[in-house]
Amino acid sequence: MTSTRDSGDLAQETYAALLRAEAGLEEVVGAIPADESAWLRSVQRAVRELGDALGRHRHLHEGEGGTIPQAVALKPALVPDTARLKHEHIDMLHRVNEIDRGIDRQFAFQDFDVELLRREAAILHAILELHLLRADALVYEAYFREEGGEGG
């Protein structure tokens, strides 16, 4: 059985890994490619790392005892907000897979499009940033906001 402390540590480690993977992808994507092939492989490694971190994040927050089921148990009115977060998990993982497959296609046809990948990564980054802000708002609503609004 996992203690609350262990769960909290796991959540923090998962969050930190997600932020590291996001920063890693952003750094690689922002680099000026001297060798497009090597740059694409770096982007692919970074996007796969982000995909792994997103998968762990999703499992932790959607799984039994996760933030999403706990929030709904505390305040059933949060169901629409939690549904959106779940949808965003799926969307982000889909985008990671699309970027990964797109890189494979670029290698298959030896037709490299740096700008396309930069734009796709920027969209993924924006969705992830918004997702994390929405998740923070959900935690606030579930645990800190009094029913009936601020101050009762």
N, C-alpha and C positions, 0 to 999 in steps of 0.2 A: 504494500500500500504506500502511496506517495503522500508525503506530508504537504501541508499548505506551503511551507517554506520551500520544499523541493519544487513544487509546482510554480511558485513565484520565481525561483531561480531559473527554471526551465523557460518560463515565459520571457524573462529578461535576456537569457542567452539567445533564444530564438529571435527576439526583436533585434538584438545587437548583430546577429548574423545576417538578418534581413537588411539592416542598414549598411553593413559592410559590403554585402553583395551588390546592393543598389549603387553605392559609391564606387565600387570596383567597375561596374558596367559603365557608369557615367564617365569615369576617368579614361577607360579604354576607348569609349566612343568619341570622346573629345580630343583624343590624340590625333596628330596629323600623320596619316599613313605614308611612310616612305615606301613600304612594300604592302600593297593592298592584300595580298594573299596572307601574309603574316598578321596583318591587322584584323582581317576577317576571322582568322583562327582565334585571336585574342578576344574578339567580341563574342565569338561562339562559346568559348570557355566561360567568359563572364556571364553570359546570358543563361548558360546551363547552371552556373552556381546560383544565380538569382532564382531560377526555377526551383532548384532544390530547397533554397531558403523559403520561398513562397509555399512550397508543398508542406514543409514543416510548420510554417506559420498557420496555414489553413487547418491542418490536422489538430494543432494545439487549440485553436480558437473555435473550431466547429465541432470537435470531438466531445465525447461525454465528459462533463465537468469543465468544459472550456468556457471562455468568456461569453460566447454567443448563447449557449443554452442557459448559462447562469443568469445572464441579463434578462432573458425572456421569462425565466422562472421568477425573478424578482418583480419584473414589470412587463406583463403580457402586451402592453401597448407598444412595446419596442419591436414587435414582430416585423413590421415593415422595414424598420431600420436594419435589423439583423438580416433580413432577406436581401437587402441591397448589398451588405457586406459580403454575404455568401456569393452573390452573383459576381461581385468584383473579384473575389478569389478565383472563380472560374474564368472570368474574362482575362485576368492577368496571366494565369497559367496558359490559357489559349494563346495569348500574344507572345509569351516566351517561346512556346512551341512553334508558332508561325515564324518568328525571327530565326530560330534555329533551323527550321526547314528551308527558309529563304536563303540562308547562308549556304546550306548544302546545294541548293539549286544554282546559286551563283558559281560555286566551284564546279558543278557538273557542266555548266555551259561556259565557264571561264569568262563570265560577263559580270564584272564587279561593279556594284552601285553603292558607293560609300554614303552618298546623301540619303538614299532610301533607308538604309539601316539607321542612320543618325535620326531620321524623323520617326521611325518606328520605335526606337529606343526612347526618344523624347516623349512620345505619347505614353509608353509604358511607365516611364518615370513620373509623369504628371498624374496618371491614374493611381499609382502607388502612393504618391504624396497625399492626394485627396482621400484615398482609402484610409491611410493612417490618421488623418485629421478626423474623419468620420468615426473611426474606431475610438479615438480619444473622447469624442462627444458622446458616444454610446456608453462608455464606461462612466462618464460624468453623470449622464441621465440615470443610469442603473443604480449607481452607488452613492452619489452625492446630492442629487437634486431631490428635494422634498416633493411629494405628491401635491399637486395643486400649484406648483411653481415655486420660485425662490421665496424663501421665508414663509411658506405655507400658504 
